[in-house]
Amino acid sequence: MHRQHRRFINGLSLVGIVCLAASCTSSGSSAVSSKTKAASSPSGTTYIGLVAPFTGASAVIGSIQSAGAYPAAAEINAAGGVLGHKVGIKIVNSQGDPADALPAVQQFIATTGNILGVIGPGTNSATTLVPVMTRSKIVMMSQAGESLYNNNTDPYFWRPVPPDSANGVAMSLYAKSQGWTRAATVFGSDSGSQGDLPGVLAGAKALGINVVTQVNVPLDQPSYAAQVARVLAAKPQVIFTETDPVTAGTFFGELVQQSGGKLVHVVSTANGVTLPYVTTFAHAVGSTLFTKMFTAASNEPSSSNPAGTDFNKWLAQSGANVPKPSQWVGNPHAQAVYSFAIIEALAADAAGSTQGSAYHNEIKSIVNPGSGKTTVYTYAQGLKLIKEHKAIRYVPPDGPLDFNKYNNAGNGEVIQTFNPTTNKFVNLQTLSASKINAVKVTGVI
């Protein structure tokens, strides 16, 4: 979610995303003064802010956040809310640009009473926004991938997913397993797309993969003929990539044309594990080539987990806020956002306060392993035991978390492809966190 899942051509999906962004922005980010917010906000509501782009090139990231947050809020509210407060969702539209994100966050803080926490910020705005929210003692569940947060000391910043660099190393490990020794990189020139690149390059170097050319492309250009020619001239066996869907469709469509109907193996970052991306990519290169030649690395999803079943249940009931909710079933990024909201709510219940300053210390107590803890997979299960003064361990859809002293947690990575016939992602290879961390790279993990 921190990865840049952006605009796409698929008609039905595009309509859904635009509708979602428009409706959320109008209802969640209205300019309300602090003097009038009490009258315009539902009494007794505590808010989770979604700090993400909901318009612009990265708008699909906001859609993913909504697909996770609204089901979580529905589940929490059905169980009675957090300490008697209903949970509301507020959109904080970063527009994918730190310059736009800062005033949006400042407005959110100034005009919103009783903030439970936020989901975000992401990679391209974290360094600007984290200090602002920390000063207001707002708990952040972030997917910001920068390596500077690997040794985080901010008590309000929590990263429950692997850093971008781990995703990059996983991509290199998969390439190594396939026997590929010559790689090219094709990454968007924007800061968000660049997040995984250091891990890809460092992993490739550590594993003996020769990066024969590196191409950074501006997003959404009408043609990439010169860049495509440069990549083909280098004769790579695999292309590591991260761009938005439109750029990917244009670039790889032209690559197939220039190569006479052939496609080099493609390994994408986690932005490739979304329907908008894969449908656009498959349309551009043809479903046969796509199925044979495309893979993506993503956060490791649980193969069988009651929390995932619970997510799907509440997702199905969230159609008023999540257009075409079925497209997000089993999506690891939407599931992650869902679990972030549940974690914040349970920690607040355990602390007896919705204020981040009171409950941030409870996050590890309700997520990390420990003696005498009962494993729970839903908000209702956890709330019941907390009320009974019993210790719990909440397990999200993608498996158990264990935050370290830097407030970092995350499982391994999974290499996936997409089957256009069944419309489902398929796991090809699982890479544990220990295997990723065993790759001796410098400066990125």
C-alpha positions as CSV (number, residue, x, y, z in Angstrom):
1,M,0.0,0.0,0.0
2,H,2.8,2.0,0.2
3,R,3.4,0.7,-3.4
4,Q,2.1,2.8,-6.2
5,H,-1.0,1.1,-7.5
6,R,-2.4,3.7,-9.9
7,R,-4.7,4.6,-12.8
8,F,-5.7,1.9,-15.1
9,I,-7.7,1.4,-18.3
10,N,-10.1,-1.4,-17.3
11,G,-13.4,0.3,-17.7
12,L,-15.4,-1.2,-14.9
13,S,-12.6,-1.0,-12.4
14,L,-11.9,2.6,-13.4
15,V,-15.5,3.6,-12.9
16,G,-15.4,2.0,-9.4
17,I,-12.2,3.7,-8.4
18,V,-13.3,7.1,-9.6
19,C,-16.7,6.8,-7.8
20,L,-15.0,5.7,-4.6
21,A,-12.5,8.5,-4.7
22,A,-15.1,11.1,-5.4
23,S,-17.6,10.0,-2.8
24,C,-15.0,9.6,-0.1
25,T,-13.3,12.9,-0.8
26,S,-16.5,14.8,-0.6
27,S,-17.7,13.3,2.6
28,G,-14.4,12.8,4.4
29,S,-12.3,15.9,3.8
30,S,-14.7,18.8,4.0
31,A,-13.3,22.0,5.3
32,V,-14.9,22.3,8.7
33,S,-13.7,24.8,11.3
34,S,-12.8,23.5,14.8
35,K,-15.7,25.6,16.1
36,T,-18.3,23.8,14.0
37,K,-16.9,20.3,13.8
38,A,-18.8,19.2,16.9
39,A,-22.1,20.1,15.3
40,S,-21.3,18.5,12.0
41,S,-19.7,15.3,13.4
42,P,-21.8,12.4,14.8
43,S,-21.7,12.6,18.6
44,G,-19.5,10.1,20.2
45,T,-17.6,9.1,17.1
46,T,-13.9,8.4,17.0
47,Y,-12.1,8.6,13.7
48,I,-9.6,6.7,11.7
49,G,-8.0,8.8,9.1
50,L,-6.9,7.3,5.8
51,V,-3.8,9.2,4.7
52,A,-3.3,8.3,1.1
53,P,-3.8,9.6,-2.5
54,F,-7.5,9.4,-3.5
55,T,-7.1,11.4,-6.6
56,G,-4.2,11.8,-9.1
57,A,-1.8,9.2,-10.4
58,S,-1.8,7.1,-7.3
59,A,-5.5,7.1,-6.6
60,V,-5.9,3.4,-6.5
61,I,-3.9,3.3,-3.2
62,G,-6.7,5.2,-1.6
63,S,-9.2,2.8,-3.0
64,I,-7.2,-0.1,-1.4
65,Q,-7.2,1.7,1.9
66,S,-11.0,2.2,1.7
67,A,-11.5,-1.5,0.9
68,G,-9.8,-2.4,4.1
69,A,-10.9,0.3,6.5
70,Y,-14.6,0.4,5.9
71,P,-15.1,-3.3,6.5
72,A,-13.0,-2.9,9.7
73,A,-15.2,0.0,10.9
74,A,-18.3,-2.0,10.2
75,E,-17.1,-4.9,12.2
76,I,-16.0,-2.7,15.1
77,N,-19.3,-0.8,15.2
78,A,-21.3,-4.0,15.0
79,A,-19.5,-5.1,18.2
80,G,-20.4,-1.9,20.0
81,G,-17.6,0.4,18.8
82,V,-14.5,1.4,20.8
83,L,-15.3,2.1,24.4
84,G,-18.8,3.1,23.3
85,H,-17.6,5.3,20.4
86,K,-18.6,4.4,16.9
87,V,-15.7,4.4,14.5
88,G,-15.9,6.7,11.5
89,I,-13.6,6.9,8.5
90,K,-12.2,10.2,7.3
91,I,-10.4,10.6,4.0
92,V,-7.2,12.6,4.1
93,N,-6.3,13.0,0.4
94,S,-2.5,13.3,0.0
95,Q,-2.8,13.3,-3.8
96,G,0.4,11.4,-3.9
97,D,2.4,14.6,-3.3
98,P,4.0,15.7,0.1
99,A,3.2,19.3,-0.8
100,D,-0.5,18.5,-1.0
101,A,-0.4,16.0,1.8
102,L,0.8,18.4,4.5
103,P,-2.1,20.8,4.4
104,A,-4.6,18.0,4.1
105,V,-3.2,16.4,7.3
106,Q,-3.0,19.7,9.1
107,Q,-6.7,20.3,8.3
108,F,-7.6,16.8,9.4
109,I,-5.9,17.3,12.8
110,A,-7.4,20.8,13.2
111,T,-11.0,19.9,12.3
112,T,-11.4,16.4,13.7
113,G,-12.2,15.6,17.3
114,N,-11.4,12.3,18.9
115,I,-8.9,10.9,16.4
116,L,-8.4,7.2,17.1
117,G,-5.5,6.9,14.7
118,V,-4.5,6.9,11.0
119,I,-3.7,4.4,8.4
120,G,-0.7,5.8,6.6
121,P,1.2,7.7,5.6
122,G,2.9,6.0,2.6
123,T,6.3,6.0,1.1
124,N,6.2,9.2,-0.9
125,S,5.0,11.4,2.0
126,A,6.0,9.8,5.3
127,T,9.1,11.9,6.0
128,T,6.9,15.1,5.7
129,L,3.8,13.8,7.6
130,V,5.2,11.6,10.4
131,P,6.6,14.5,12.5
132,V,3.3,16.4,12.2
133,M,1.2,13.5,13.4
134,T,3.7,12.6,16.1
135,R,3.5,16.1,17.6
136,S,-0.3,15.5,17.8
137,K,0.3,12.1,19.4
138,I,-1.6,10.3,16.6
139,V,-0.9,6.6,16.2
140,M,0.1,5.7,12.6
141,M,-0.1,2.3,11.1
142,S,2.1,2.9,8.1
143,Q,3.3,1.1,5.0
144,A,6.1,3.6,4.4
145,G,8.9,1.6,2.9
146,E,11.9,3.8,3.5
147,S,14.8,2.2,5.2
148,L,15.1,5.1,7.6
149,Y,12.2,3.6,9.5
150,N,14.0,0.2,9.9
151,N,15.4,1.6,13.2
152,N,12.5,3.7,14.1
153,T,12.3,5.3,17.6
154,D,9.0,7.2,17.2
155,P,6.5,5.6,19.6
156,Y,3.5,6.7,17.4
157,F,4.9,5.2,14.2
158,W,4.2,1.5,13.5
159,R,5.0,-0.5,10.4
160,P,3.3,-3.9,10.3
161,V,4.6,-4.8,6.9
162,P,8.0,-5.6,5.5
163,P,10.0,-2.5,4.1
164,D,10.1,-1.8,0.4
165,S,13.7,-3.1,0.4
166,A,12.5,-6.6,1.6
167,N,10.1,-6.7,-1.3
168,G,13.0,-5.9,-3.6
169,V,15.2,-8.6,-2.2
170,A,12.4,-11.1,-2.6
171,M,12.1,-10.3,-6.3
172,S,15.8,-10.9,-6.7
173,L,15.6,-14.2,-4.8
174,Y,12.8,-15.4,-7.1
175,A,14.9,-14.4,-10.2
176,K,17.8,-16.4,-8.8
177,S,15.6,-19.4,-8.3
178,Q,14.7,-19.3,-12.0
179,G,18.3,-19.2,-13.1
180,W,18.1,-15.7,-14.5
181,T,21.5,-14.0,-14.4
182,R,20.8,-10.9,-16.6
183,A,18.2,-8.3,-15.4
184,A,16.9,-4.9,-16.3
185,T,15.0,-2.5,-14.1
186,V,12.1,-0.4,-15.3
187,F,10.8,1.9,-12.5
188,G,8.7,5.0,-12.5
189,S,10.7,8.1,-11.9
190,D,8.4,9.2,-9.0
191,S,9.5,8.7,-5.4
192,G,6.9,6.1,-4.6
193,S,7.9,3.8,-7.4
194,Q,11.6,4.1,-6.5
195,G,11.0,2.6,-3.0
196,D,11.8,-1.0,-3.9
197,L,14.6,-0.2,-6.3
198,P,17.5,-0.1,-3.8
199,G,16.4,-3.6,-2.5
200,V,16.2,-4.9,-6.0
201,L,19.7,-3.7,-6.9
202,A,21.3,-4.7,-3.6
203,G,19.6,-8.2,-3.7
204,A,20.6,-8.7,-7.3
205,K,24.2,-7.8,-6.5
206,A,24.3,-10.1,-3.5
207,L,22.9,-13.0,-5.5
208,G,25.1,-12.6,-8.5
209,I,22.5,-11.2,-10.9
210,N,23.9,-8.7,-13.4
211,V,21.8,-5.6,-13.9
212,V,22.5,-4.9,-17.5
213,T,20.5,-1.7,-17.7
214,Q,18.4,0.6,-15.5
215,V,15.6,2.7,-16.9
216,N,13.6,5.2,-15.0
217,V,10.5,6.3,-16.8
218,P,8.2,9.3,-16.3
219,L,4.7,8.2,-15.7
220,D,1.8,8.0,-18.3
221,Q,3.7,9.1,-21.4
222,P,2.1,8.3,-24.8
223,S,5.1,6.3,-25.9
224,Y,8.3,4.7,-24.4
225,A,9.8,3.5,-27.7
226,A,13.3,4.8,-26.9
227,Q,13.3,3.3,-23.4
228,V,12.0,0.0,-24.7
229,A,14.7,-0.2,-27.4
230,R,17.3,0.4,-24.7
231,V,16.0,-2.5,-22.6
232,L,15.8,-4.9,-25.5
233,A,19.3,-4.0,-26.6
234,A,20.6,-5.0,-23.2
235,K,19.1,-8.5,-23.7
236,P,17.9,-9.1,-20.1
237,Q,16.3,-12.4,-19.1
238,V,14.1,-10.7,-16.5
239,I,12.7,-7.2,-16.0
240,F,12.1,-5.9,-12.5
241,T,9.5,-3.2,-12.5
242,E,7.3,-0.8,-10.6
243,T,5.1,1.7,-12.4
244,D,1.5,2.6,-12.5
245,P,-0.9,0.5,-14.6
246,V,-1.1,2.9,-17.5
247,T,2.6,3.2,-17.8
248,A,3.0,-0.6,-17.5
249,G,0.5,-1.2,-20.3
250,T,2.1,1.3,-22.6
251,F,5.7,0.2,-21.9
252,F,5.2,-3.5,-22.1
253,G,2.7,-3.3,-25.0
254,E,5.4,-1.5,-27.0
255,L,8.0,-4.0,-25.8
256,V,6.0,-6.9,-27.3
257,Q,5.5,-4.9,-30.5
258,Q,9.3,-4.1,-30.9
259,S,10.3,-7.7,-30.1
260,G,8.1,-9.3,-32.6
261,G,5.4,-10.6,-30.3
262,K,7.7,-11.7,-27.5
263,L,7.9,-10.7,-23.8
264,V,10.8,-10.8,-21.4
265,H,10.0,-12.3,-18.0
266,V,8.6,-9.6,-15.7
267,V,8.7,-9.5,-11.9
268,S,6.8,-6.6,-10.4
269,T,6.8,-5.2,-6.9
270,A,3.6,-5.5,-4.9
271,N,1.8,-2.9,-7.0
272,G,1.4,-5.8,-9.5
273,V,-0.9,-7.6,-7.1
274,T,-4.0,-5.6,-7.9
275,L,-6.8,-6.2,-10.4
276,P,-6.4,-2.8,-12.0
277,Y,-2.7,-3.4,-12.7
278,V,-2.9,-7.0,-14.0
279,T,-6.0,-6.4,-16.2
280,T,-4.3,-3.4,-17.8
281,F,-1.1,-5.3,-18.3
282,A,-2.8,-8.4,-19.7
283,H,-4.8,-6.4,-22.1
284,A,-1.7,-4.6,-23.4
285,V,0.4,-7.8,-24.0
286,G,-2.2,-10.4,-24.5
287,S,-3.5,-12.9,-21.9
288,T,-1.3,-15.8,-23.1
289,L,2.0,-13.9,-22.8
290,F,0.9,-12.3,-19.6
291,T,0.1,-15.7,-17.9
292,K,3.4,-17.2,-18.9
293,M,5.7,-14.2,-18.3
294,F,4.3,-12.1,-15.4
295,T,4.9,-12.4,-11.7
296,A,4.8,-10.1,-8.7
297,A,6.2,-10.1,-5.1
298,S,3.9,-9.2,-2.3
299,N,3.3,-9.4,1.5
300,E,2.9,-13.0,2.4
301,P,-0.9,-13.8,2.7
302,S,-2.2,-16.5,5.0
303,S,-3.2,-19.7,3.3
304,S,-6.0,-20.4,5.7
305,N,-7.0,-17.9,8.4
306,P,-10.3,-17.1,10.2
307,A,-9.3,-13.4,10.1
308,G,-9.3,-13.5,6.3
309,T,-12.7,-15.1,6.3
310,D,-14.0,-12.4,8.7
311,F,-12.5,-9.7,6.4
312,N,-14.4,-11.1,3.4
313,K,-17.6,-11.2,5.4
314,W,-17.5,-7.5,6.3
315,L,-16.1,-6.5,2.9
316,A,-19.2,-8.0,1.3
317,Q,-21.4,-5.7,3.4
318,S,-19.4,-2.6,2.6
319,G,-20.7,-1.9,-0.9
320,A,-22.1,1.5,0.1
321,N,-18.5,2.7,0.6
322,V,-16.5,0.2,-1.4
323,P,-17.7,-0.1,-5.1
324,K,-17.5,-3.6,-6.4
325,P,-16.2,-5.0,-3.1
326,S,-15.7,-8.5,-4.6
327,Q,-12.6,-7.2,-6.4
328,W,-10.8,-6.9,-3.1
329,V,-11.5,-10.4,-1.7
330,G,-8.3,-11.9,-0.6
331,N,-6.3,-8.8,-1.6
332,P,-3.3,-8.7,0.9
333,H,-3.1,-4.9,0.8
334,A,-6.7,-4.4,1.6
335,Q,-6.5,-7.1,4.3
336,A,-3.5,-5.4,5.8
337,V,-5.3,-2.0,6.1
338,Y,-8.3,-3.9,7.7
339,S,-6.0,-5.4,10.3
340,F,-4.4,-2.0,11.0
341,A,-7.7,-0.6,12.0
342,I,-8.6,-3.6,14.2
343,I,-5.2,-3.3,15.9
344,E,-5.7,0.3,16.8
345,A,-9.2,-0.3,18.1
346,L,-8.3,-3.3,20.3
347,A,-5.3,-1.4,21.7
348,A,-7.6,1.5,22.6
349,D,-10.0,-1.0,24.3
350,A,-7.1,-2.5,26.2
351,A,-5.9,1.0,27.4
352,G,-9.3,2.3,28.1
353,S,-8.8,5.3,25.9
354,T,-9.0,6.3,22.3
355,Q,-6.1,8.7,22.6
356,G,-2.9,7.6,21.0
357,S,-0.9,8.9,23.9
358,A,-2.7,6.4,26.1
359,Y,-2.9,3.3,23.9
360,H,0.2,3.2,21.8
361,N,2.0,1.2,24.5
362,E,-0.8,-1.5,24.3
363,I,-0.2,-2.4,20.6
364,K,2.5,-4.9,21.3
365,S,0.4,-6.4,24.1
366,I,-2.5,-7.3,21.8
367,V,-0.4,-8.3,18.8
368,N,2.9,-9.9,20.0
369,P,3.2,-13.5,21.3
370,G,3.2,-14.0,25.0
371,S,2.5,-16.5,27.8
372,G,-1.1,-17.0,28.7
373,K,-2.5,-15.2,25.7
374,T,-5.6,-16.3,23.8
375,T,-5.4,-16.1,20.1
376,V,-8.2,-14.1,18.5
377,Y,-9.0,-13.4,14.9
378,T,-11.9,-10.9,15.1
379,Y,-12.5,-7.7,16.8
380,A,-15.5,-9.1,18.7
381,Q,-13.4,-12.0,20.0
382,G,-10.7,-9.7,21.2
383,L,-13.1,-7.2,22.8
384,K,-14.9,-9.9,24.8
385,L,-11.7,-11.1,26.3
386,I,-10.4,-7.6,27.0
387,K,-13.6,-6.9,28.9
388,E,-12.9,-10.1,30.9
389,H,-9.4,-8.8,31.7
390,K,-7.8,-11.6,29.7
391,A,-4.6,-11.3,27.6
392,I,-5.1,-11.7,23.8
393,R,-3.0,-12.0,20.7
394,Y,-4.8,-10.7,17.6
395,V,-3.8,-12.5,14.4
396,P,-4.5,-10.6,11.2
397,P,-5.4,-12.2,7.9
398,D,-1.8,-12.4,6.7
399,G,-0.7,-14.2,9.8
400,P,0.8,-13.4,13.2
401,L,2.7,-10.2,13.8
402,D,5.6,-9.6,16.2
403,F,6.6,-6.0,16.6
404,N,10.3,-5.5,17.4
405,K,11.8,-2.7,19.5
406,Y,11.6,-0.4,16.4
407,N,7.8,-0.9,16.0
408,N,8.5,-2.9,12.9
409,A,6.8,-6.2,12.1
410,G,5.9,-8.2,9.0
411,N,5.9,-11.7,7.5
412,G,7.7,-12.9,4.5
413,E,6.9,-12.4,0.8
414,V,5.0,-14.4,-1.7
415,I,5.6,-14.6,-5.5
416,Q,2.3,-14.6,-7.3
417,T,0.9,-14.6,-10.8
418,F,-2.6,-13.9,-12.0
419,N,-4.9,-16.2,-13.9
420,P,-7.2,-14.1,-16.2
421,T,-9.5,-17.1,-16.7
422,T,-10.3,-17.6,-13.0
423,N,-9.7,-13.9,-12.1
424,K,-7.5,-15.0,-9.1
425,F,-4.0,-14.6,-8.0
426,V,-2.0,-17.8,-7.7
427,N,0.9,-18.4,-5.3
428,L,4.1,-19.6,-7.0
429,Q,6.7,-19.4,-4.3
430,T,6.8,-18.3,-0.6
431,L,9.9,-16.6,0.8
432,S,10.1,-16.4,4.6
433,A,11.3,-13.3,6.4
434,S,14.4,-15.3,7.6
435,K,15.3,-16.2,4.0
436,I,15.0,-12.6,2.9
437,N,17.0,-11.3,5.8
438,A,19.7,-13.9,5.2
439,V,20.6,-12.2,1.9
440,K,23.6,-10.1,2.9
441,V,22.9,-6.7,1.5
442,T,24.2,-3.3,2.7
443,G,22.3,-0.2,3.6
444,V,18.7,-1.2,2.7
445,I,17.5,-3.7,5.3
